[in-house]
Amino acid sequence: MFKIKKFKDLIGTIDLAFILTIITIMGYALCYCYSLGQNDYYGLPFSFVELDIKGLAATALKLPFSLVLLFVAIPYLRRVKEQEEKKRYKERKSREKKRLNQKKKNK
């Protein structure tokens, strides 16, 4: 039985034509969704959605940059979130300490 151990092995088994087909389908779908959203914003029916070469080319150029930005931004945003959670935890602990100290003083 054939087992894939690494992502590199998976990419090696997929044909280039299949990858290009998937990228083309994603480009058309993304261009269609963008045009559909734009028409919805302006109150136009979906029958006015156009898939022209200009929109597809723009999508083809923006998609790789967006994906790279997404993969770079996710780890950074996770780190920022963890730091904020640590800060809130420390603030909560210090508030609890102050409250306990005030209770001791009042007794």
BELJO-V878962 format. One record per residue. N is the residue number from 1. RES is the residue in three letters. PSI is psi as a letter, one per 40 degrees, with the letter a starting at -180 (none if undefined). NEAR is the number of other ideal C-beta (glycine too) atoms within 12 Angstrom. Layout:
# BELJO-V878962
n->N res->RES psi->PSI near->NEAR
n->N res->RES psi->PSI near->NEAR
This chain:
# BELJO-V878962
n->1 res->MET psi->i near->3
n->2 res->PHE psi->h near->7
n->3 res->LYS psi->h near->8
n->4 res->ILE psi->h near->13
n->5 res->LYS psi->d near->10
n->6 res->LYS psi->i near->10
n->7 res->PHE psi->d near->10
n->8 res->LYS psi->d near->10
n->9 res->ASP psi->d near->12
n->10 res->LEU psi->d near->13
n->11 res->ILE psi->d near->13
n->12 res->GLY psi->d near->13
n->13 res->THR psi->e near->16
n->14 res->ILE psi->h near->17
n->15 res->ASP psi->i near->11
n->16 res->LEU psi->d near->12
n->17 res->ALA psi->d near->10
n->18 res->PHE psi->d near->13
n->19 res->ILE psi->d near->16
n->20 res->LEU psi->d near->14
n->21 res->THR psi->d near->14
n->22 res->ILE psi->d near->16
n->23 res->ILE psi->d near->21
n->24 res->THR psi->d near->19
n->25 res->ILE psi->d near->16
n->26 res->MET psi->d near->22
n->27 res->GLY psi->d near->26
n->28 res->TYR psi->d near->23
n->29 res->ALA psi->d near->19
n->30 res->LEU psi->d near->26
n->31 res->CYS psi->d near->29
n->32 res->TYR psi->d near->22
n->33 res->CYS psi->d near->19
n->34 res->TYR psi->d near->25
n->35 res->SER psi->d near->27
n->36 res->LEU psi->d near->22
n->37 res->GLY psi->d near->15
n->38 res->GLN psi->d near->18
n->39 res->ASN psi->d near->18
n->40 res->ASP psi->d near->15
n->41 res->TYR psi->d near->10
n->42 res->TYR psi->e near->13
n->43 res->GLY psi->f near->9
n->44 res->LEU psi->i near->15
n->45 res->PRO psi->i near->10
n->46 res->PHE psi->e near->16
n->47 res->SER psi->e near->9
n->48 res->PHE psi->e near->14
n->49 res->VAL psi->h near->22
n->50 res->GLU psi->h near->18
n->51 res->LEU psi->g near->22
n->52 res->ASP psi->i near->15
n->53 res->ILE psi->d near->13
n->54 res->LYS psi->d near->13
n->55 res->GLY psi->d near->23
n->56 res->LEU psi->d near->25
n->57 res->ALA psi->d near->14
n->58 res->ALA psi->d near->19
n->59 res->THR psi->d near->28
n->60 res->ALA psi->d near->21
n->61 res->LEU psi->d near->15
n->62 res->LYS psi->d near->20
n->63 res->LEU psi->d near->24
n->64 res->PRO psi->d near->16
n->65 res->PHE psi->d near->15
n->66 res->SER psi->d near->18
n->67 res->LEU psi->d near->15
n->68 res->VAL psi->d near->12
n->69 res->LEU psi->d near->14
n->70 res->LEU psi->d near->15
n->71 res->PHE psi->d near->13
n->72 res->VAL psi->d near->14
n->73 res->ALA psi->d near->15
n->74 res->ILE psi->d near->14
n->75 res->PRO psi->d near->12
n->76 res->TYR psi->d near->14
n->77 res->LEU psi->d near->15
n->78 res->ARG psi->d near->13
n->79 res->ARG psi->d near->14
n->80 res->VAL psi->d near->14
n->81 res->LYS psi->d near->14
n->82 res->GLU psi->d near->14
n->83 res->GLN psi->d near->14
n->84 res->GLU psi->d near->14
n->85 res->GLU psi->d near->14
n->86 res->LYS psi->d near->14
n->87 res->LYS psi->d near->14
n->88 res->ARG psi->d near->14
n->89 res->TYR psi->d near->14
n->90 res->LYS psi->d near->14
n->91 res->GLU psi->d near->14
n->92 res->ARG psi->d near->14
n->93 res->LYS psi->d near->14
n->94 res->SER psi->d near->14
n->95 res->ARG psi->d near->14
n->96 res->GLU psi->d near->14
n->97 res->LYS psi->d near->14
n->98 res->LYS psi->d near->14
n->99 res->ARG psi->d near->14
n->100 res->LEU psi->d near->14
n->101 res->ASN psi->d near->13
n->102 res->GLN psi->d near->12
n->103 res->LYS psi->d near->11
n->104 res->LYS psi->d near->10
n->105 res->LYS psi->d near->9
n->106 res->ASN psi->d near->8
n->107 res->LYS psi->none near->7
